[in-house]
Amino acid sequence: MALSPPPLIVAFVAASPKWPAALRVVGFSLGLCAMLVAMGAPRTARKECVRLANRLLGTGLPTPLESPASPWANRLRTSVYLAAHMAVGAAVTTVTCLLVFAAVVFPSVWLSGGGPVASFGWTIGVQHGWQGLWAAVVSAVCLALAGYIATGGAAALRVLAPVLLGHRPAERLAAVEQRMNLLAQRNRLAQELHDSIGHTLTASTIQAAVAGELMDSDPDAARRALSSIEETSRAAMDDLDHVLGVLREDQSPTTPQRTLADLGPLTERVRQAGAGLRVETTGDLAHLPATVSREAYRIIQEGLTNALRHSEMAAISLRVAAQDGWLEVELINPVNATARFRPGRERGHGLTGITERVRLLRGEVSAGPTDERGGTHWRLAARIPLRSAP
């Protein structure tokens, strides 16, 4: 009912009293329809209608998603809902007021000694004493009817709300796509966090063990190892801050995502952990597609983490080449099956994550033992196209 005065005022103004009766009806109807369409046209109108319906009627309608294919269809549906809401509200209010009025008048006349009650051309006599006791029954019935009518009006609007304010097929499809994109983003962030924290913990564990062994014999080397732990942990905190910034709805990412431009600091941290790492790069790595560069960085990070976990850290070689429309990443490290246990050697989800990243970019990946360099080595190779397949 709070929305009724503006369209009604405009409708009455549009129906000039100087016009004939039929023309006044037409003017009133056109003015009312024009005002309702104008009220339902703003994009926020439908959202507010959904919010109020959910709060007042308990409908549980989803948040509206404007469909580019038919935005005006949704706005017209909102206008129809406003008209229905106003009509139902006016009818319920009018009938309820009449019933409440009757519920008050009949007992009042009876208690005052009886008399006639005239309304709408009807006159009903209320007797005094026990003969007019029926007035109290009529009052109770009117109050009960008022409650039922109010409940029925709310039920009618509860049925109309999903029809006029609910999602159309295009909106349902957009909502499903939005949900899928959100889940994909969360999975990607979980994988990135796994790679970053896993690399940091592995490197820090190894460096802490090295620092403990060298604390007495070589204090300078121990201090360098502790300094490397600090730098590695700070980088992991930046990654964690970035992920949390994305997941918070009210904040944007605080740090840029790492790409192959950050390959130098990554390999330097691996060397500071005591690994013998040889890096060979070919091609222009600075101008790769952003997605390829970002995912390649994570692939290399996870591959180096696995190399630190499962090898003796000697003669690890990394080759990164951008040529002939492909980005090639090859990581080879020696594997000593009889080596003593090192913290962090448990099997994880790193290789699975690498495979998912490469396949998502329509690339090729292989991982397994190789005897190319003599002895037992582990080889990780990934090829990612620099251009999307047609």
Backbone hydrogen bonds, N-H to C=O, Kabsch-Sander energy under -0.5 kcal/mol:
donor,donor_aa,acceptor,acceptor_aa,energy
4,S,1,M,-1.2
8,L,4,S,-2.1
9,I,5,P,-2.8
10,V,6,P,-2.1
11,A,7,P,-2.4
12,F,8,L,-2.6
13,V,9,I,-2.2
14,A,10,V,-2.2
15,A,11,A,-1.2
16,S,14,A,-1.1
19,W,16,S,-1.7
24,R,20,P,-2.4
25,V,21,A,-2.0
26,V,22,A,-1.9
27,G,23,L,-2.7
28,F,24,R,-2.8
29,S,25,V,-2.5
30,L,26,V,-2.7
31,G,27,G,-2.5
32,L,28,F,-2.4
33,C,29,S,-2.6
34,A,30,L,-2.7
35,M,31,G,-2.0
36,L,32,L,-2.2
37,V,33,C,-2.4
38,A,34,A,-2.1
39,M,35,M,-2.2
40,G,36,L,-1.8
41,A,37,V,-0.9
45,A,42,P,-1.0
46,R,42,P,-0.7
47,K,43,R,-0.9
48,E,44,T,-2.5
49,C,45,A,-2.4
50,V,46,R,-2.5
51,R,47,K,-2.5
52,L,48,E,-2.7
53,A,49,C,-2.5
54,N,50,V,-2.5
55,R,51,R,-2.0
56,L,52,L,-3.4
57,L,53,A,-2.1
58,G,53,A,-0.7
58,G,54,N,-0.5
59,T,53,A,-0.9
70,S,67,S,-0.7
74,N,70,S,-1.2
75,R,71,P,-1.5
76,L,72,W,-2.5
77,R,73,A,-2.1
78,T,74,N,-2.0
79,S,75,R,-2.1
80,V,76,L,-2.5
81,Y,77,R,-2.2
82,L,78,T,-2.4
83,A,79,S,-2.4
84,A,80,V,-2.8
85,H,81,Y,-3.1
86,M,82,L,-2.6
87,A,83,A,-2.7
88,V,84,A,-2.9
89,G,85,H,-2.4
90,A,86,M,-2.7
91,A,87,A,-2.5
92,V,88,V,-2.9
93,T,89,G,-2.6
94,T,90,A,-2.6
95,V,91,A,-2.5
96,T,92,V,-2.4
97,C,93,T,-2.4
98,L,94,T,-2.2
99,L,95,V,-2.4
100,V,96,T,-2.7
101,F,97,C,-2.5
102,A,98,L,-2.5
103,A,99,L,-2.5
104,V,100,V,-1.3
105,V,101,F,-2.7
106,F,102,A,-1.9
108,S,104,V,-1.4
109,V,105,V,-2.6
110,W,106,F,-2.1
111,L,107,P,-2.9
112,S,108,S,-1.3
113,G,110,W,-1.4
114,G,109,V,-2.8
115,G,126,V,-2.2
117,V,124,I,-3.1
119,S,122,W,-2.7
122,W,119,S,-2.0
124,I,117,V,-2.8
126,V,115,G,-2.5
127,Q,125,G,-0.6
131,Q,128,H,-0.7
132,G,129,G,-1.5
133,L,130,W,-1.4
135,A,132,G,-1.9
136,A,133,L,-1.3
137,V,133,L,-1.0
138,V,134,W,-2.6
139,S,135,A,-2.1
140,A,136,A,-2.0
141,V,137,V,-2.6
142,C,138,V,-2.5
143,L,139,S,-2.1
144,A,140,A,-2.3
145,L,141,V,-2.7
146,A,142,C,-2.3
147,G,143,L,-1.9
148,Y,144,A,-2.4
149,I,145,L,-2.8
150,A,146,A,-2.1
151,T,147,G,-2.2
152,G,148,Y,-2.8
153,G,149,I,-2.6
154,A,150,A,-2.0
155,A,151,T,-2.2
156,A,152,G,-2.4
157,L,153,G,-2.1
158,R,154,A,-2.0
159,V,155,A,-1.5
160,L,156,A,-2.0
161,A,157,L,-2.5
163,V,159,V,-0.7
164,L,160,L,-2.6
165,L,161,A,-3.1
166,G,161,A,-0.6
166,G,162,P,-0.9
172,R,168,R,-2.7
173,L,169,P,-2.3
174,A,170,A,-2.2
175,A,171,E,-2.7
176,V,172,R,-2.2
177,E,173,L,-2.4
178,Q,174,A,-2.5
179,R,175,A,-2.4
180,M,176,V,-2.5
181,N,177,E,-2.7
182,L,178,Q,-2.3
183,L,179,R,-2.5
184,A,180,M,-2.6
185,Q,181,N,-2.4
186,R,182,L,-2.5
187,N,183,L,-2.5
188,R,184,A,-2.4
189,L,185,Q,-2.7
190,A,186,R,-2.4
191,Q,187,N,-2.3
192,E,188,R,-2.6
193,L,189,L,-2.7
194,H,190,A,-2.3
195,D,191,Q,-2.6
196,S,192,E,-2.7
197,I,193,L,-2.7
198,G,194,H,-2.3
199,H,195,D,-2.3
200,T,196,S,-2.4
201,L,197,I,-2.8
202,T,198,G,-2.2
203,A,199,H,-2.6
204,S,200,T,-2.8
205,T,201,L,-2.4
206,I,202,T,-2.2
207,Q,203,A,-2.6
208,A,204,S,-2.6
209,A,205,T,-1.9
210,V,206,I,-2.3
211,A,207,Q,-2.8
212,G,208,A,-2.2
213,E,209,A,-1.8
214,L,210,V,-1.9
215,M,211,A,-0.8
218,D,214,L,-2.3
222,A,218,D,-1.9
223,R,219,P,-2.5
224,R,220,D,-2.1
225,A,221,A,-2.1
226,L,222,A,-2.3
227,S,223,R,-2.4
228,S,224,R,-2.2
229,I,225,A,-2.0
230,E,226,L,-1.8
231,E,227,S,-2.2
232,T,228,S,-2.8
233,S,229,I,-2.5
234,R,230,E,-2.2
235,A,231,E,-2.1
236,A,232,T,-2.0
237,M,233,S,-2.3
238,D,234,R,-1.9
239,D,235,A,-2.0
240,L,236,A,-2.6
241,D,237,M,-2.7
242,H,238,D,-2.2
243,V,239,D,-2.4
244,L,240,L,-2.5
245,G,241,D,-2.1
246,V,242,H,-1.7
247,L,243,V,-2.2
248,R,244,L,-1.9
251,Q,248,R,-1.1
262,D,259,T,-2.2
263,L,260,L,-1.6
266,L,262,D,-1.4
267,T,263,L,-2.6
268,E,264,G,-2.2
269,R,265,P,-1.9
270,V,266,L,-1.6
271,R,267,T,-2.1
272,Q,268,E,-2.3
273,A,269,R,-1.0
274,G,271,R,-2.0
275,A,270,V,-1.5
276,G,313,M,-3.3
277,L,275,A,-1.2
278,R,316,I,-2.9
280,E,318,L,-2.7
282,T,320,V,-2.4
285,L,283,G,-1.0
288,L,285,L,-0.7
293,S,289,P,-2.8
294,R,290,A,-2.5
295,E,291,T,-2.6
296,A,292,V,-2.6
297,Y,293,S,-1.8
298,R,294,R,-1.7
299,I,295,E,-2.3
300,I,296,A,-2.6
301,Q,297,Y,-2.6
302,E,298,R,-2.5
303,G,299,I,-2.5
304,L,300,I,-2.8
305,T,301,Q,-2.0
306,N,302,E,-2.4
307,A,303,G,-2.0
308,L,304,L,-2.3
309,R,305,T,-1.8
310,H,306,N,-2.5
311,S,307,A,-1.3
316,I,276,G,-2.7
317,S,332,I,-2.8
318,L,278,R,-3.0
319,R,330,E,-2.9
320,V,280,E,-2.9
321,A,328,E,-2.6
322,A,282,T,-2.5
323,Q,321,A,-0.6
323,Q,326,W,-2.2
326,W,323,Q,-1.7
327,L,384,I,-2.8
328,E,321,A,-3.4
328,E,326,W,-0.6
329,V,382,A,-2.8
330,E,319,R,-2.6
331,L,380,L,-2.9
332,I,317,S,-2.4
333,N,378,W,-2.1
335,V,376,T,-2.6
337,A,335,V,-0.7
339,A,336,N,-1.7
345,R,342,R,-1.3
353,G,349,H,-2.3
354,I,350,G,-2.3
355,T,351,L,-2.4
356,E,352,T,-2.2
357,R,353,G,-2.2
358,V,354,I,-2.4
359,R,355,T,-2.5
360,L,356,E,-2.0
361,L,357,R,-1.2
362,R,359,R,-1.7
363,G,358,V,-2.6
364,E,383,R,-2.8
366,S,381,A,-2.6
368,G,379,R,-1.7
370,T,377,H,-2.7
374,G,371,D,-1.3
377,H,370,T,-1.9
377,H,375,G,-0.6
378,W,333,N,-3.1
379,R,368,G,-2.7
380,L,331,L,-2.9
381,A,366,S,-2.8
382,A,329,V,-2.7
383,R,364,E,-3.1
384,I,327,L,-2.5
386,L,325,G,-2.6
